[in-house]
Amino acid sequence: VMDGEDDGEHKLPKSTVVDPFAGSLSDVRREAVRAVLREPEPVPGPAVRRRWQVLQLHEVVWEHRSAPSGVVQSDVADLARCHRLCEEKIRFFSTAEIDGGLVAGPSQRLHGNLDDRLCICDELFCDMLADLTDAEVLQLHTAYVETLAVRETQWHVRPVPSPLASCAGVCVYGDWAYVSDPAQHVLRRVNMRTQVWEVAVGAEGKPGCVDGVGAEARLSQPAGLCVDALRGVVYVADQESGAVVSVTCATGEARTVVLGTDQVSLKCAQALCVVDPSTWDLSEPQRASAEDNARGGLAACPEDTGPVLAVAAGHGVLLLRPLQGLCRVLAGSVADYGKQDGEGAQARFSTVAAVVGIGKTLVVADYWNGLLRVVDMDSAVVSTVPRFRCRGPTGLSISSNGSLQVLDQSGVRACGILKLLGSLTEVEKENVDPTLACGESEEEWAFAGDVSGYLAEAPAAGVHVGSALAHWSRDDTDVAEVRPGTDTVVVGLSVAPYLLQIQPPTKPQDAAQSGRFHGVAVDTSRFLLADSVSHQIFMVNAVKRSKERLAGSGRRGWRDGPVNICEFSGPLHVALDTNTHDLYVADTGNHRIRKVDLSKGLTTTVCGNGSKGCVDHPSDPLQQALDSPYEIRCAQPHHLLVCCADNSVRRFDLLTGGLQTLAIGP
């Protein structure tokens, strides 16, 4: 109350000490005084701040939960794996603790089986993170948010810790990934949710050919695998014994179903797949001898004729009837190699590494020829997939959203099945040799996960560099019903770490928003065009309605040299230097700036060493790092302005080769 101020009832004398709660003041004035003199609210204590931090983290986990009912322990395990130090401190509830009404616990560490019957509320989440310090909770929160950001826009490649000594085959049934370990002569399996391993069939280091259940059975160098999801059976190509063994997933019972013959050997079987049973032709089958099949119990089953398996064996493709013990050659020759399309035995492959069925069509990975071949199982006619060439395809798989995925020595590439089969029809109509068309643009093949870093130490001539490819869906409640677009790619390798898990982007960037083409006008009729899908640079004349390729071979990669053989990786922008008429390309996938000298016909790298980062240097491009440059502009007098994905703006000096960061956002 100011001295001498009238409160509406009394004239207050100056320098009078007024009790703010005296009854002489009006109610409005009394509340104003109370507000001024009110003591500040107490600062939250450590316990309150701690609970607020944990609840914030729980809210983020809830937003990205895998189950619609709420957060389960597998979601918390996914959170724990984001930070190596915190992974050992987070505790989980065991099955016994859940059955006991949560009176005790949590006491279980991440390395055991997790029970997802429990819905993790706020209080339980606080108990699970009780061993973490406040700083560790903040670090875990930061690591989890960064991991989610990567998963939303990029393919996430992560090695799966395993006891494997080798890997030659992978297949998935339910939440279990079955992996063949030929070095230890066992079939292992891992739960993809908990990543807990166990031996499904065989004994480590004890080869043999014995039927039985679990550890009682014996395998000898198991290789290719496939799963019959309808019957819950995994089929194993046992190379040393030259047999195909069926393993019942529910019981672990292993039984030899087919043995090779002198005419048709299964000792070189690399891969298996289940195909349409109506494609089997019983006109001239080759049946294994009764002596060889005596212990297999191969009596025909009239109620269930069983599946039909396609087997990649040597340089040919075989068809098997496991329940009847029948086998015959579908295409190619087990012993003779080559590169020739044709019908049945007239066709030639060079080491068939993988097979996968699409209806009555069989897709074959021709390893040494670096091609994909297609076999019509009704006519046994072999043809070559055009516009596709890779470095040793070794794995094939069909995802639930209808795309064929191919594993080679650089990574996993995907193409829609309709586009794949439609390309064969186009070649037939145009009467073009498909082997000559393989060098053309591969624009319909999308790069779905780079595993080249894990394959760097693999032997160059090894057939099993990337040994297998399969899919697992987190959201499937029934094996036969998988929600499209949720597949996790499981990759088996012949070198450590032997097993990789590739997760697709959870929020893939819409092509309509990102745009495939990015153009820069040259004059009123012409413009430069960067094609991020075919990895090429074009000059388009709008008046003449023509398109001329300026640079790029159409293959994804990084290679300097003549403009017709150089390689880009998703170029997103171009800039034209009006002084020198040189063309500069933002090579986004390679984290580099490339220069195309149109007068000499050469492409060179002027900025960036290929590593993702934000590193400046006054002159040496090998010590400069960019983060996915997506836009460049020419600036006077001799500079390039570069926009990068880390919200930075960089300036590159074309004369000195110096790189400088002008600004960087949060």
Summary of the structure (lengths in Angstrom):
residues: 666
radius of gyration: 32.3
end to end distance: 47.2
largest distance: 122.6
contacts: 2188
relative contact order: 0.06
helix: 17%
strand: 36%
